[in-house]
Amino acid sequence: MKLELIFFSLSFILFFGCGQPKESSSNSSKDSLMQKETVIPSFQQGYATVNGLKMYYEMHGNGQPLVLIHGGGSTINTTFGKILPIFAKTYKVIAVELQAHGRTADRKTPTSFKQDASDIVELLNQLHISKASFLGFSNGGQTAMQLAMSYPEKVNKLILASMFYKRDATPAAFWEGMALARLVDMPQVYKDEFLKVNNDSAALLAMFNRDANRMRAFKDWKNEDLRAITAPTLIVIGDQDLPRPEHAVEMHLLISNSRLAILPGNHGSYMGEIMSSDQTGKVPELFVAMVEEFLSQEISTEN
């Protein structure tokens, strides 16, 4: 197996039989329709100094706050570019770029899920957002889970997408490849997207090394950690994902107030992540509708 098929861009991208994004065959009228469908009601972007880090964030739309946390090796656009505009029709979407990713600086210390969670909480404090729902994908899902453990008072509801809490949730080949991974093994689309927003090859390498080292040092969470999560939680996994669907079932059984969805697709394709081979599929719309129903039920019953 080639290294690039093992590493998958530090975002746990393990696409069995999945290629690069396909060019859309839609004509100009379809493109115009898509632009109309994805109009964002309002937009704000900026930087905040959080825990000594200059952190980039965006806010889209209006309504109840929903924080989007990207995967490893990614930016806001690579993970959420397809579904963010849809969420922004209903929610105030706060999208962040974590330490060393995209437009956010590197504080010259190792990354950790605890530190990422602390950074997001400090950002929300500065934005005067006392409580939010969180959608985390892959590494972002691990950060979201850490948020629920460390800052339960900040979490309204939790969506954990394509993440795992134990090493044995993934094929051994993933960890073997991770041990040898180099920047050259990272899919070109991720490198291109990073450089679009931060044209600094040294920063790209620093991000790669931060994420690779974090995954090499990854240690299992304890079952008790998951049992301690009290926030209503939706666990989402693809039926051909990197983590085994059985692992998502294990998480569902441990988190008492949780629901589980197994969708057709691989790592992120069900939400239109940038490596998805079919960029015209309807499953991402199904994913958004499912998440919005989950969130609206919680908001209507608890607020």
NUTORTI-235611 format. One record per residue (C-alpha): residue number from 1; residue in one letter; chain; y, z, x. Coordinates in nm, 4 decimals, always signed. Each point is the difference from the previous one (the first is absolute). Example, Ala and Ser with C-alpha at 12.3 -4.5 7.8 and 13.67 -1.06 7.14 Angstrom:
BEGIN
PT    nr   rest   kette          Y          Z          X
PT     1      A       A    -0.4500    +0.7800    +1.2300
PT     2      S       A    +0.3440    -0.0660    +0.1370
end
This chain:
BEGIN
PT    nr   rest   kette          Y          Z          X
PT     1      M       A    +0.0000    +0.0000    +0.0000
PT     2      K       A    +0.3386    -0.0963    +0.1361
PT     3      L       A    +0.2421    +0.2789    +0.0821
PT     4      E       A    +0.2600    -0.1322    -0.2389
PT     5      L       A    -0.2505    +0.0257    -0.2864
PT     6      I       A    -0.0617    +0.3646    +0.0894
PT     7      F       A    +0.3507    +0.1233    +0.0592
PT     8      F       A    +0.1821    -0.1580    -0.2942
PT     9      S       A    +0.3552    +0.0904    +0.0863
PT    10      L       A    -0.0286    +0.3781    +0.0024
PT    11      S       A    +0.0298    -0.0022    -0.3764
PT    12      F       A    -0.3786    +0.0246    -0.0400
PT    13      I       A    -0.0064    -0.3714    -0.0859
PT    14      L       A    -0.3701    -0.0818    -0.0103
PT    15      F       A    -0.0239    -0.3247    -0.1957
PT    16      F       A    -0.3619    -0.1095    -0.0146
PT    17      G       A    +0.0309    -0.3735    -0.0573
PT    18      C       A    +0.3757    +0.0191    -0.0633
PT    19      G       A    +0.2361    -0.2368    +0.1789
PT    20      Q       A    +0.3707    -0.0290    +0.0573
PT    21      P       A    +0.2340    -0.0309    -0.3008
PT    22      K       A    -0.0259    -0.3385    -0.1701
PT    23      E       A    +0.2987    -0.2188    -0.0624
PT    24      S       A    +0.1001    +0.0035    -0.3654
PT    25      S       A    -0.0293    -0.3322    -0.1801
PT    26      S       A    +0.2536    +0.0987    -0.2664
PT    27      N       A    +0.2808    -0.2444    -0.0708
PT    28      S       A    +0.3724    +0.0772    -0.0087
PT    29      S       A    -0.0028    +0.0879    -0.3708
PT    30      K       A    -0.2708    +0.2582    +0.0579
PT    31      D       A    +0.1939    +0.1355    +0.2965
PT    32      S       A    +0.3095    +0.0339    -0.2180
PT    33      L       A    -0.2028    +0.1831    -0.2639
PT    34      M       A    -0.1365    +0.2401    +0.2611
PT    35      Q       A    +0.3538    +0.0694    +0.1237
PT    36      K       A    +0.1061    +0.0845    -0.3541
PT    37      E       A    -0.3015    +0.2274    -0.0460
PT    38      T       A    +0.0703    +0.1966    +0.3177
PT    39      V       A    +0.3732    +0.0642    -0.0356
PT    40      I       A    +0.0750    +0.3519    +0.1245
PT    41      P       A    +0.2461    +0.1907    -0.2227
PT    42      S       A    +0.1753    +0.1808    +0.2863
PT    43      F       A    -0.0356    +0.0282    +0.3739
PT    44      Q       A    +0.1117    +0.2363    +0.2718
PT    45      Q       A    -0.1045    +0.0194    +0.3640
PT    46      G       A    +0.0934    +0.2182    +0.2906
PT    47      Y       A    -0.0972    +0.2392    +0.2743
PT    48      A       A    -0.0340    +0.3764    -0.0056
PT    49      T       A    -0.0399    +0.2364    +0.2929
PT    50      V       A    -0.3127    +0.2001    -0.0816
PT    51      N       A    -0.1457    +0.2504    +0.2429
PT    52      G       A    +0.1836    -0.1754    +0.2833
PT    53      L       A    -0.1244    -0.3449    -0.1065
PT    54      K       A    +0.2175    -0.2895    -0.1202
PT    55      M       A    -0.2066    -0.1063    -0.3021
PT    56      Y       A    +0.0416    -0.3167    -0.2065
PT    57      Y       A    -0.0384    +0.0100    -0.3779
PT    58      E       A    +0.0667    -0.2124    -0.3065
PT    59      M       A    +0.0568    +0.0909    -0.3646
PT    60      H       A    -0.0686    -0.2492    -0.2770
PT    61      G       A    +0.0414    +0.0293    -0.3742
PT    62      N       A    +0.0588    +0.2986    -0.2257
PT    63      G       A    -0.2112    +0.2614    -0.1717
PT    64      Q       A    -0.2463    +0.2631    +0.1173
PT    65      P       A    -0.0354    +0.0019    +0.3815
PT    66      L       A    -0.3023    -0.1705    +0.1545
PT    67      V       A    -0.0388    +0.0112    +0.3784
PT    68      L       A    -0.1944    -0.2829    +0.1695
PT    69      I       A    -0.1634    +0.0776    +0.3361
PT    70      H       A    -0.1191    -0.3003    +0.1996
PT    71      G       A    -0.3165    -0.0353    +0.2072
PT    72      G       A    -0.0338    +0.0219    +0.3765
PT    73      G       A    +0.1472    -0.2851    +0.2020
PT    74      S       A    +0.2009    -0.1061    -0.3027
PT    75      T       A    +0.3459    -0.0204    -0.1506
PT    76      I       A    +0.1151    +0.0409    -0.3576
PT    77      N       A    -0.0420    -0.3721    -0.0617
PT    78      T       A    -0.3443    -0.0462    +0.1532
PT    79      T       A    -0.1527    +0.2678    -0.2204
PT    80      F       A    +0.2107    -0.0071    -0.3171
PT    81      G       A    +0.1886    -0.3304    -0.0027
PT    82      K       A    -0.1881    -0.1326    -0.3023
PT    83      I       A    -0.0031    +0.3082    -0.2232
PT    84      L       A    +0.3221    +0.1849    +0.0891
PT    85      P       A    +0.2248    -0.2230    -0.2170
PT    86      I       A    -0.2292    +0.0569    -0.2982
PT    87      F       A    +0.0071    +0.3778    +0.0395
PT    88      A       A    +0.3794    -0.0147    +0.0363
PT    89      K       A    +0.0333    -0.1254    -0.3583
PT    90      T       A    -0.1119    +0.3431    -0.1221
PT    91      Y       A    +0.0422    +0.2503    +0.2834
PT    92      K       A    +0.2433    +0.1028    +0.2686
PT    93      V       A    -0.2101    -0.1207    +0.2924
PT    94      I       A    +0.0614    +0.1640    +0.3365
PT    95      A       A    -0.1685    -0.1973    +0.2771
PT    96      V       A    -0.0031    +0.1331    +0.3545
PT    97      E       A    -0.0909    -0.1215    +0.3454
PT    98      L       A    -0.1621    +0.2768    +0.1999
PT    99      Q       A    +0.0473    +0.0953    +0.3635
PT   100      A       A    -0.0129    -0.3029    +0.2343
PT   101      H       A    -0.0626    -0.2397    -0.2898
PT   102      G       A    +0.2374    -0.2839    -0.0827
PT   103      R       A    +0.3616    +0.1128    +0.0019
PT   104      T       A    -0.0706    +0.3700    +0.0567
PT   105      A       A    +0.0433    +0.1382    +0.3509
PT   106      D       A    -0.2685    +0.1552    +0.2177
PT   107      R       A    +0.0598    +0.3641    +0.0873
PT   108      K       A    -0.2189    -0.0338    +0.3120
PT   109      T       A    -0.2616    +0.2423    -0.1308
PT   110      P       A    -0.3466    -0.0747    -0.1397
PT   111      T       A    -0.0132    -0.0881    -0.3678
PT   112      S       A    -0.1865    +0.2225    -0.2420
PT   113      F       A    -0.0500    +0.0127    -0.3749
PT   114      K       A    +0.1565    +0.3470    -0.0068
PT   115      Q       A    +0.3121    -0.1259    +0.1774
PT   116      D       A    +0.0260    -0.3052    -0.2262
PT   117      A       A    -0.0286    +0.2249    -0.3056
PT   118      S       A    +0.2723    +0.2286    +0.1364
PT   119      D       A    +0.2271    -0.2995    +0.0677
PT   120      I       A    -0.0389    -0.1314    -0.3554
PT   121      V       A    +0.0702    +0.3404    -0.1528
PT   122      E       A    +0.3167    +0.0370    +0.2070
PT   123      L       A    +0.1123    -0.3482    -0.1061
PT   124      L       A    -0.0515    +0.0899    -0.3667
PT   125      N       A    +0.1981    +0.3199    +0.0490
PT   126      Q       A    +0.2898    -0.2017    +0.1394
PT   127      L       A    -0.0238    -0.2404    -0.2936
PT   128      H       A    +0.0049    +0.2995    -0.2387
PT   129      I       A    -0.3413    -0.0869    -0.1415
PT   130      S       A    -0.1783    +0.3260    -0.0714
PT   131      K       A    -0.3310    -0.1475    -0.1147
PT   132      A       A    -0.1642    -0.3427    -0.0003
PT   133      S       A    -0.3255    -0.1849    -0.0450
PT   134      F       A    -0.1524    -0.1498    +0.3135
PT   135      L       A    -0.1992    -0.3193    +0.0529
PT   136      G       A    -0.1540    -0.0212    +0.3463
PT   137      F       A    -0.2102    -0.2844    +0.1321
PT   138      S       A    -0.2516    +0.0389    +0.2865
PT   139      N       A    +0.1704    +0.2154    +0.2679
PT   140      G       A    +0.2738    +0.0496    -0.2575
PT   141      G       A    -0.2625    +0.1435    -0.2330
PT   142      Q       A    -0.0877    +0.2579    +0.2607
PT   143      T       A    +0.3679    +0.0892    +0.0319
PT   144      A       A    +0.0253    +0.0254    -0.3808
PT   145      M       A    -0.3030    +0.2288    -0.0094
PT   146      Q       A    +0.1562    +0.2154    +0.2713
PT   147      L       A    +0.3151    +0.0205    -0.2123
PT   148      A       A    -0.2019    +0.1306    -0.2931
PT   149      M       A    -0.1606    +0.2621    +0.2223
PT   150      S       A    +0.3104    +0.1160    +0.1889
PT   151      Y       A    +0.2734    -0.0504    -0.2633
PT   152      P       A    -0.1650    +0.0281    -0.3438
PT   153      E       A    +0.3340    +0.0905    -0.1584
PT   154      K       A    +0.1319    -0.3466    +0.0943
PT   155      V       A    -0.2844    -0.1980    -0.1566
PT   156      N       A    +0.0090    -0.1077    -0.3612
PT   157      K       A    -0.2969    -0.2336    +0.0210
PT   158      L       A    -0.2051    -0.1560    +0.2765
PT   159      I       A    -0.1527    -0.3461    +0.0469
PT   160      L       A    -0.2340    -0.0315    +0.2992
PT   161      A       A    -0.0853    -0.3640    +0.0727
PT   162      S       A    -0.2694    -0.1100    +0.2480
PT   163      M       A    +0.0093    +0.3187    +0.2052
PT   164      F       A    -0.2700    +0.2305    +0.1311
PT   165      Y       A    -0.0272    +0.3576    +0.1145
PT   166      K       A    -0.3156    -0.0202    +0.2144
PT   167      R       A    -0.0939    -0.2283    +0.2861
PT   168      D       A    -0.3391    -0.0861    -0.1482
PT   169      A       A    +0.1733    -0.1652    -0.2960
PT   170      T       A    +0.0385    -0.3126    +0.2150
PT   171      P       A    -0.2438    -0.2160    +0.1984
PT   172      A       A    -0.0726    +0.1159    +0.3540
PT   173      A       A    +0.1258    -0.3395    +0.1214
PT   174      F       A    +0.3510    +0.0948    -0.1106
PT   175      W       A    +0.0106    +0.2982    +0.2341
PT   176      E       A    -0.1652    -0.1955    +0.2816
PT   177      G       A    +0.2648    -0.2683    -0.0335
PT   178      M       A    +0.2794    +0.2553    -0.0242
PT   179      A       A    -0.1004    +0.1482    +0.3351
PT   180      L       A    +0.0579    -0.3382    +0.1680
PT   181      A       A    +0.2856    -0.1335    -0.2122
PT   182      R       A    +0.2942    -0.1775    +0.1620
PT   183      L       A    +0.3196    -0.1434    -0.1423
PT   184      V       A    -0.1428    -0.3518    +0.0337
PT   185      D       A    -0.2645    +0.0982    -0.2598
PT   186      M       A    +0.2624    +0.0734    -0.2636
PT   187      P       A    +0.0248    -0.2808    -0.2596
PT   188      Q       A    +0.2975    -0.2212    +0.0731
PT   189      V       A    +0.1478    +0.0401    -0.3483
PT   190      Y       A    +0.0563    +0.3712    +0.0669
PT   191      K       A    +0.1655    -0.0648    +0.3333
PT   192      D       A    +0.2208    -0.2668    -0.1564
PT   193      E       A    +0.1041    +0.2247    -0.2898
PT   194      F       A    +0.0845    +0.2873    +0.2352
PT   195      L       A    +0.2124    -0.2242    +0.2215
PT   196      K       A    +0.1842    -0.1387    -0.3035
PT   197      V       A    +0.1507    +0.3424    -0.0655
PT   198      N       A    -0.0015    +0.1345    +0.3574
PT   199      N       A    +0.0135    -0.2731    +0.2620
PT   200      D       A    -0.1166    +0.2240    +0.2830
PT   201      S       A    -0.3395    -0.0699    +0.1564
PT   202      A       A    +0.0038    +0.3396    +0.1733
PT   203      A       A    +0.0417    +0.1705    -0.3373
PT   204      L       A    -0.2910    -0.2036    -0.1390
PT   205      L       A    -0.2219    +0.1131    +0.2861
PT   206      A       A    +0.1120    +0.3604    -0.0447
PT   207      M       A    -0.0897    -0.0127    -0.3695
PT   208      F       A    -0.3385    -0.1485    +0.0814
PT   209      N       A    -0.0768    +0.2690    +0.2549
PT   210      R       A    +0.1147    +0.2814    -0.2304
PT   211      D       A    -0.2271    -0.1145    -0.2810
PT   212      A       A    -0.2965    -0.0814    +0.2237
PT   213      N       A    +0.0129    +0.3396    +0.1677
PT   214      R       A    +0.0298    +0.1797    -0.3340
PT   215      M       A    -0.3103    -0.1733    -0.1309
PT   216      R       A    -0.1962    +0.0564    +0.3186
PT   217      A       A    +0.0708    +0.3707    -0.0369
PT   218      F       A    -0.0684    +0.0070    -0.3758
PT   219      K       A    -0.1908    +0.3087    -0.1138
PT   220      D       A    -0.1607    +0.0623    -0.3365
PT   221      W       A    +0.1830    +0.1976    -0.2627
PT   222      K       A    -0.2047    +0.2812    -0.1533
PT   223      N       A    -0.1326    -0.0189    -0.3543
PT   224      E       A    +0.2006    +0.3155    -0.0715
PT   225      D       A    +0.3184    -0.1883    +0.0857
PT   226      L       A    -0.0623    -0.2494    -0.2774
PT   227      R       A    -0.1051    +0.2688    -0.2461
PT   228      A       A    +0.3389    +0.1647    +0.0578
PT   229      I       A    +0.1924    -0.3055    -0.1295
PT   230      T       A    +0.1418    +0.0843    -0.3409
PT   231      A       A    +0.2111    -0.3083    -0.0737
PT   232      P       A    -0.1417    -0.2517    -0.2485
PT   233      T       A    -0.1519    -0.2652    +0.2254
PT   234      L       A    -0.1091    -0.3609    -0.0403
PT   235      I       A    -0.2431    -0.1191    +0.2676
PT   236      V       A    -0.0209    -0.3785    +0.0400
PT   237      I       A    -0.2463    -0.1937    +0.2145
PT   238      G       A    -0.1092    -0.3625    +0.0290
PT   239      D       A    -0.3655    -0.0786    -0.0560
PT   240      Q       A    -0.0023    -0.1730    +0.3427
PT   241      D       A    +0.2420    +0.2415    +0.1675
PT   242      L       A    -0.0202    +0.1521    +0.3475
PT   243      P       A    -0.0787    +0.3490    -0.1355
PT   244      R       A    -0.3205    -0.0026    -0.2013
PT   245      P       A    +0.0445    +0.0234    -0.3790
PT   246      E       A    -0.2449    +0.2905    +0.0153
PT   247      H       A    +0.2529    +0.1841    +0.2141
PT   248      A       A    +0.2649    -0.0428    -0.2683
PT   249      V       A    -0.2470    +0.1496    -0.2478
PT   250      E       A    -0.0416    +0.2996    +0.2315
PT   251      M       A    +0.3780    +0.0467    +0.0060
PT   252      H       A    +0.0141    -0.0274    -0.3780
PT   253      L       A    -0.2575    +0.2770    -0.0350
PT   254      L       A    +0.1897    +0.2260    +0.2404
PT   255      I       A    +0.3506    -0.0433    -0.1469
PT   256      S       A    -0.0332    +0.1706    -0.3365
PT   257      N       A    +0.2886    -0.1691    -0.1809
PT   258      S       A    -0.0790    -0.3547    +0.1084
PT   259      R       A    -0.0884    -0.3406    -0.1394
PT   260      L       A    -0.1829    -0.2788    +0.1838
PT   261      A       A    +0.0394    -0.3780    -0.0118
PT   262      I       A    -0.2187    -0.2473    +0.1896
PT   263      L       A    +0.1653    -0.3409    -0.0128
PT   264      P       A    -0.1295    -0.3404    +0.1101
PT   265      G       A    +0.1324    -0.0714    +0.3460
PT   266      N       A    +0.0120    +0.1162    +0.3571
PT   267      H       A    +0.2465    +0.2091    +0.1991
PT   268      G       A    +0.3272    -0.0411    -0.1876
PT   269      S       A    -0.0729    -0.3339    -0.1663
PT   270      Y       A    -0.0017    +0.1684    -0.3412
PT   271      M       A    +0.3688    +0.0866    +0.0547
PT   272      G       A    +0.1036    -0.3268    +0.1652
PT   273      E       A    +0.0243    +0.1350    +0.3554
PT   274      I       A    +0.1209    -0.2711    +0.2360
PT   275      M       A    -0.3443    -0.0760    +0.1469
PT   276      S       A    -0.1433    -0.0777    -0.3437
PT   277      S       A    -0.1674    -0.3393    +0.0006
PT   278      D       A    +0.0991    -0.0767    -0.3604
PT   279      Q       A    +0.3717    +0.0564    -0.0484
PT   280      T       A    -0.0096    -0.1437    -0.3543
PT   281      G       A    -0.2616    +0.2354    -0.1470
PT   282      K       A    +0.0734    +0.2234    -0.2990
PT   283      V       A    -0.1711    +0.3176    +0.1236
PT   284      P       A    +0.3227    +0.1413    +0.1533
PT   285      E       A    +0.1615    -0.0183    -0.3446
PT   286      L       A    -0.3006    +0.1870    -0.1397
PT   287      F       A    +0.0412    +0.2594    +0.2764
PT   288      V       A    +0.3673    +0.0524    -0.0843
PT   289      A       A    -0.0731    +0.0276    -0.3728
PT   290      M       A    -0.2728    +0.2549    +0.0691
PT   291      V       A    +0.2263    +0.2086    +0.2256
PT   292      E       A    +0.2882    -0.0146    -0.2467
PT   293      E       A    -0.2238    +0.1157    -0.2847
PT   294      F       A    -0.1256    +0.2845    +0.2186
PT   295      L       A    +0.3556    +0.1036    +0.0869
PT   296      S       A    +0.1375    -0.0329    -0.3517
PT   297      Q       A    -0.2751    +0.2191    -0.1420
PT   298      E       A    +0.0845    +0.2699    +0.2503
PT   299      I       A    +0.3743    -0.0285    -0.0560
PT   300      S       A    -0.0293    +0.0082    -0.3802
PT   301      T       A    -0.2339    +0.3008    -0.0042
PT   302      E       A    +0.1478    +0.2146    +0.2747
PT   303      N       A    +0.3761    -0.0626    -0.0220
end
